[in-house]
Amino acid sequence: MKFIHAADIHLDSPLRGLAAYPDAPAQRLRSATRAALEQLVSRAIDAAVDFMVIAGDLYDGDWRDFNTGLFLVRQMGRLRQAGIAVYLLYGNHDAEHEITKRLELPDNVRVFPGNKAHTFRIEALRVALHGRSFKTAVTTDNLAASYPPPVPGWFNIGVLHTALEGHAAHASYAPCSIAELDAKGYQYWALGHVHTQWIRHGQPTIVFAGNLQGRHIRETGAHGALLVTLEDGDLLAIEPLWVDVLRWAELAVDVSSHSDWAAAMRAVGQALHQLLLEQTDHQRPLAVRVRLCGTSPLHHALLAQQAHLRQEVLAQAIGLDAERLWIEKVQIATQAIAQTTPALGDALAALDTLHGLAQEALHDAEFLADVRHSLSPLLSKLPPEVLAASPELQAARDGPPAALLAEALPLLLARVQQAQD
């Protein structure tokens, strides 16, 4: 017997950080999550799985375009024609979704209710699936505590969208502990909410499937679902199914040994080329954040010419493979070579003091509030596409502008030091 465990599809979620760039293929970015789901359905049909589990966040919040729902119905219909049932649990992004409330799904899709835990039984396979959907988006109760006892002699699967202990980076929805899941007596926990694959082998086996498609630079690497195989009621294998259509990567390039611009750009090109060579799938594009690092005589020149630097890095990527290599951002994390001239001692001490004050400012609530008050009129006039392309600007509009200042202050200090030099 085989089934697929998927979660966090976030259908029609935009890929943040690329859409506003003139060199990025907008349509490909908009349809990435759809393409990933379409590939997953194809893989399920090809593998002739018995059923599929989707452990929450099928949608991506309160989308009003009903075409999202129609696309989903089409994909679930493909599974129906292949005789594959789908057991769907709604997570925090689905609970508030208008489509969730109004869309009638094909009859092969069984949805876990949100008012109490429910068990679906597959008699022919002797499999019991226990789960409970989110009724509201902000669900902070321990839902797992209300799950029923296992069905004796059957393979019991707990389906849960949760901020399991040890995953503090994710919002604390439906929190529970590993010990609580162990105590339920199920054989497998199909979890959602955490966007990277994570497996705790044992009795029971506890698994986060991750999301189907990385959506921004914080979701690097491969993404997909899991193919689970059982034999005589025992867990035999868990295999990853990589269905993402674009991957995010961070690339650090050390320019310490390069004293001229051309040599540094060649180093960037060589690093990008090596990154391409390391990819096993030569069709899937990479969205790369390039970070220049090291103690370099080019430090000031890089900071002073950031727009030109980005164009140079783009040129390197386009020259290597314009279809497979996209530049998400170019970051400068270099340091200037220390000056030892005695006459500069006082100036360098002043710069050190200024740097210390700048770092303190990032944690000064009153200062951040003043900055936000000054920036708010400007940020409110920015077009939505500009805000969508810049997480720093978005964060500054919605809260304290610490991220924006963290990017701006090093540039300001570098300009001051460059003028002093």
N, C-alpha and C positions, 0 to 999 in steps of 0.2 A: 504494500500500500504506500502511496506517495501523496504528500500534500505540499502546498506552497504557503509559506508564512511571509506576509508582506505587511508593511505599515508605512505611515507618514508619506503618502503619495503626494499630498499637497497639490492636487490637480489644478493646473493653470496658474500656479504661483510663478511670478516673474523671477528671472535670474538677475540678481542685483549686482550692479557694478560694471555691467557691460552694455546694457541697452542704449545708453545715451552716447556711446562712442560712435563716431561716424564710420569707423572701420569694422564694426560688429554687425553680423547678419541678424537684423532685428527679428525676422520671422522665425528663424531657427531657434532663437532664444525664447521667444514667446511660446513655442510649441514643445519645448524640451520635456516638460513633465508629461505631456500627452504622449510623446514618442516613447518615453520610458515605460508608461503603462501599457501602451500598445505592444511593445516588445515583451513585457512580462506575460501578457495574455497569450501571445504567440508561443512563448517558451512553455507555458502551462499546457497548451494544446499539444505541442510537439511531444512533451514528456508524458502525456496522457495521465495527468494527476487525477486523484479522486476528488479533491476539493481544494479550495483556497481560503486562507484566513487573512483578513485585513484588520490589523489591530489599531485602528484609529487614525484620525487626520487624513481622511480620504480627500477632503476639500482643503481650502486655504482661507477660511474666514468667510465673511459675508459678501461673496460674489453675487452680482445681480444678473450676470449674463447666463441665460438658460442654456446656451450652447455648451457650457461646461457639463451640465447634467445630461444633455443629449449625447455628448461624446461618451460619457460614462455608460449610459444605457447601451450604446452600440458595442462597447467592449464587453460588458456583462452579457449581452446577447450572444456574442461570439463564444463565450464560455458555456452558455446555455445550450447552444447547438452542439457543442462537444460533450455535453452531459456532465459538466463540471459545476458543482455547487460552490457558492461563495458564502462565507460566514463573516459578516461585516459588523464591526464594532465602531461606534462613533466616539471620537476624541474631543479635545477642547476646541479645535478649529471647526469641527463639524457641528457641535452643539448649537452654535449661534447661526448656522448657515441656513439661508432661506430655502435653498434647494433641498436640504435635508428634510425640511418640513413638508414640502409640496411634491417632490418627485417620486413617481411610482416606478420602482425598479422591477426588472424581470423576475419571474417567480423562482429562479434558481438562486436568488440572493436572499439570505435570511439575516435579518438585522436584530442584534441583541437590544432588548428594550432598555430605556434609561431609568425606569422607576424602581427596578429591582433586578437582581441577578437571575439569569435564565440559563437553562441547559438545553442544547440541541443534541439529539441522539441520532447517530447513523447506525441503524440496526445491522445492516449487512456487513459493516466493517467493525462493529463493536467499538465505536469511538463516541465519546461524549465530550462536547465543547461547552464550557461554562464561561459566561461573560456578562458584562453590564456596560452599556454605553453611558457616555456623559449626558446628563440631562441639561446642565448648564455649562457654559464655557469654563467658568472658574469653579472647578470641582476640587475641593481640597480635603474631602473626606477620604478615609481609607476604604475604597470600594471592595478590595480583596477580602476584607473581613466578613462581608456578607455573602461570599461565594459558597455554594452548597458543597456537601461532602462528595467525594468521588463515587462514580458508579463501580461497584466491585467487579473485578474481572475484565473491565474494559480499559481502553487507553484513554485517559482523561487529559484534556487540553484546557488550560486556563487561558483565556484571552483577556488582556488587560492593557489599558493605556495608562502609564504610570511614571512618576518620578521615583524610581526605585532608589533605595539608599545607595550612596556612593556615586550618584550621578548629579551632583549639586549644581552643575553648570546649566541644568535644565529647570524650567519653571516647576514649582512643587505641586503638581497636579496629582490627585489620587495617590498620595505617598504611601509606601508600605516597605517592609523590610524583607530581606532574603529569608530570614528565619520564618516569617509568616507564610511565605510562599512554600517553603519546605514543609511546613506543618500541615498544609492542605491535603497532601497525599496524592496530588496529581502526578502524571509522568512528564508533562511538558507544559511550560508557560510560554505562550506566544505574546510577547510584549511589544508595545509601541511607545513613542514619544521621544526616545533617544535616537539621534540621527546617524549613529555609527553602529555597525554590527558588533554584538557582544554576546558571547556564549559562556555560560557556566555549566559545564558538563557535570552530571551526577544524577541523584535521585531527589528531586526532579531536575531535569534539564531546564535551565532558565535562559531565555534568548530574546535579545532585541534584534529585530531584522534590519534596523537602520531605515533611511529613506531611499526611495527609488532613484532620485536625482539630486545631486548636490546643487544648492541654489545660490551659494555665494562663497567667498574665499575662505570662510571659516568651516566649510564642509569639503575639505580636500579629499583626494583619493577616490577609490572605487565605491560605487553605491549600487544597491539592488535589493534583492530579496533572498529567501532561503528555500531550497528544496529539501524536504525532510522525508526520509524513507524508513518505513517500519517493516519488520518481518516477524511473523508469529506474535504480534503484539509488543515486540521489543523495538526500541529505537536502534536503527542500524547505521544511519548516516545523516549528516547535515551538510549540504553543499551550497556555497554561494552561487547565486544567479546574478551576474553583473549585467544590468540592463540600462545603465545611465548612458546618455548620448553625448555628454560633455563632462569633462573632469576639470577640477580646479587644482592648481598646484602653486606652491610657493618655492621660489628659486633664489637662493643667496649666492651672490657673486662677489668674491673677495677681490678688490681692486688695489690692495695695499702695494703691490709691486709695480703698479703702472703709474708713470709720472706724466703721461700725455693722454689726451682725450681719445685719440684713435685706438691706442692700445687697450684702453678700458672698454671701448665698444667692441673690439675684437673678442675680449674676454667674455662679454655678455653673449655675443653670438656663439661662441664655443660652448658656453654653458647651456644655452637654449638647444643647440644641436645635440648635446649629450642627453638632455632631458627627452628629446624626441626619440633617440635611439633606445632609451630605457623602456619605452612604451611597448607593450605586447600587442595592443590593438592599434594598427596603423590607420584606422578610419576615424577613430573617435578624436574630436578636437580637444585641445587643452587651453584652458583660460589660466594664464600665469601671472602671478604677482612677482615682479623682479625686485629684489632688495639688494642694493649695492652696500657693501660693508667693508670694514677694515680701516686702518689708519693710513690715510692717503693724502698726498700733496694736491690731489684734485678736489678735496673736500669742498672748498669754497666755490670753485668753478661749477661743481655739480649743483650746489644749492642755488647759485645765482642764475643758472640756466636750466631750470627744471622743465620748462615747456620744450626746449630744444632737446633735452635729454630724452624725454618721452618719445619724441619723433624719431630719434636715433635708434632707440630700442625697438620701436615699431618697425623701422626699416630692417633691422636685423631679423625680426620675426617673419616679416613678409618675404624677405629674401630666402629664408629657409623653407617655409611652407605656409603660405597665406591661408590655406584651407584648414590647417590643423593647429595653428598656433596663434592665439589671441592674447594680447597683453591687457590684463585687468587693471594694473596699476604699477607704477615705478616708484619705489620708496628709496630714500637716501638715508642710510644708517651708518655712513662713514664718520670718521673722526679726523680732525685736523692734526697734523704733525706738531708736537709740542715745540714752542719757540723757547730758546734758551738764552736769547740776547738779554743781558742785564737791563738795558734801557726799557725793555718791554715788561719788566716785572710788575710795575704798578698797574699798567693797563691790563695785564693778564689777571692780576688779583681782582681788579674791578669786574672783569668779565666773569670770573668765578663767582663773585658775589651776586652779579646779575643773574647768572644761571641758577644759583640757589634760590633767589627770590622768585624766579619764574616757576621753579618746581613747587615751591610752597603755594604759589597762586593757584595751581591746579587743584589744591585741596582746601582752598579758602571759600567757604560757602557764600559769604557776603560778596566777595569779589566776583564769583561765578554768577551770582544773581544780578549784579550790576551789568556784567557783560551780556547776559541774556536779555536784560531790559533794553540795552542799547542795540542789540542785534535783531530783536523781534520784528520791528517794522520792516527791516530789509528782508529777513527770511520769509515773512508772510507774503511778499510780492514775488518770490521765486516760482517759476513754473513747476508743476508736479514732476515732470520728467527730470529736472535738474536735482530736485530733492531725492528722487528715487535712485539716481545714479551716485549719490554721495551719502553713505551712512553717517559721516561726520556732520554734514549739514542737517540731515534728518534728526539726528540725536540732539543737535543744538536747538532745533525748533521745538522739540518735544520735551526737553529737559535741560539740565545744566550743561553748558557747552564745553565740557572738559575734553572730549575727544577732539573737537575742532581746535582748541587751544593747544593740545598736545602736539598736533601737526604744525601749528603756526609758530609756536614759541621757538623751537630749534632753528627755524628759518630766520626769524628775527634776530636771534643771537648770532647766527652765522653771518648775517649781513653786517651787524655791528662789528664783529671780529674782522671781517674782510675789509671794512673801512679802516679799522685800526692798523691792520697789516699794511 
